[in-house]
Amino acid sequence: MKLIKDNHQGISTFLSFALLPLSGFATDIYIPALPSMASDLSVTNSAVQLSLILFMVSYGISQWFVGSLLDSYGRFRLGTSALLIFALASFTIAATHNIYLIYAMRILQGTTVAMIVVGKRAYFVDVYSGDKLKHYVSLFSIIWATAPIVAPFIGGYLQAVFGWSSNFYFLGIFAVIILVFELIYSGESLKHFQPFKAKTILQVYRTTLTTVDFVLGLVIIAISYAMLVVYGMTSPFIIEHVFHLSPVVTGYCSLLSGVFLMLGGITSKMLIKKDFNKKLGIAIALQAVVAVFMIASSTLVSNLYTLMAFTLVIHYFGGFVFNNVFAYCLGRFTKNAGIASGVTGGSMYIITSILSYGIVNVIPIQSQSLLGVAYLSFSIVLIAAFTLFVRARAREEVQQSLAQAV
């Protein structure tokens, strides 16, 4: 078994950080190319949008069980094998014009990315402890947020110069380069292998999924992320078909969207000591108000600038809500943090996929006003879920107080 050498730990840590945003890169890099893909493959807009959803669903479902496999069989062999398969799937997508083969490869990519990302999160727990571990973990959300900022920006230029397939060649080449460095400088980080006990694992899953405030928290973060995903699925068609601008412009707009998402997350860290329910309630309410103004103003003016102005504010509040509730869900089951992390991340992607693909099929989003309608629909559901979440937290606090009194 190949172990990490002491003098290679720094490089191994850098490689782990480089792979954390891989899920975002695999979805966001070809967002500017969606209209060209639909045209080149002679399929509908919803057909290429489905390739995004299939990746997200497979990535979400896979996170539910890959953590247990990684704990039982190690990080290194499974991780490097997943990187190789991901690269081959990327090259296959780039070389084919069969939408169904693309679907199959996207599902394969989602499964392998789950193996890679969950393994790299676990790497930090394996190798570091104390304040150093806290420092690295605090960087996770910031590193993850680089994908929606950087990926569409790169993808826009690749699409404009080389065409949509270049995005997948880029992903494949990136995976191969990281794989080579992993084989040279990385190794197994897991010190104690755990026996695979399905009964015990299923019991933990049952506990998490029957805890009301945890489940409602999953719904809240899924809706917050769905707003970003719906923008990614529909904005290329609005910007390139309605406003007649280039994929490069789509990339720049997605970059700005990612920046405001990150700013919302940073703001949430700055206000971490403020009352949890109050700050979330204000953010969710303001998000709904902005969506209403987005719809109303479209009768007076609708262009790229108004579209992005409203979108950026909504994504800012989305990042704020997401960061707060995601952290709450991760910390809800400290004794089973690994499984809780997998359930949180996996469920979020599954629910987000259902909501995103559902709303773009119900509402033909081809304008600022219709995107505003989608945002407002999400906001109404978000308000209802948050109201129930607050009540569930209050009941949980009462039960804990009674238990302590006894």
Order of alpha helices (4+ residues) and beta strands (2+ residues): alpha-alpha-alpha-alpha-alpha-alpha-alpha-alpha-alpha-alpha-alpha-alpha-alpha-alpha-alpha-alpha-alpha
